């Protein structure tokens, strides 16, 4: 320890080093994260791979967050998932600039997505 805080994007150890916003990255993690991630981040660093949900995260980002926070699977064609995605896009179209927190997404999700 050098007594200096690490920048958020510092390679390997920074707060955001293993965080994505892009749907294409979330899709890769959804399909086979061991192939997509450079190494087993949770095992080696003791922290999860993360996603900050933004306009660019898409349906794949929602699927990643649902799996990460609930352990459940959701399909891209689930109408309730699409409804939530459309609502989040409306928020961004209305000027939202910040990432969407899981608690906000969880509140929008209906029971059929998490069933």
PyMOL commands that set and color helices and strands:
alter all, ss='L'
color gray80, all
select helices_A, chain A and resi 23-36+41-45+55-70+79-93+102-108
alter helices_A, ss='H'
color red, helices_A
select strands_A, chain A and resi 19-20+50-51
alter strands_A, ss='S'
color yellow, strands_A
deselect
rebuild
show_as cartoon
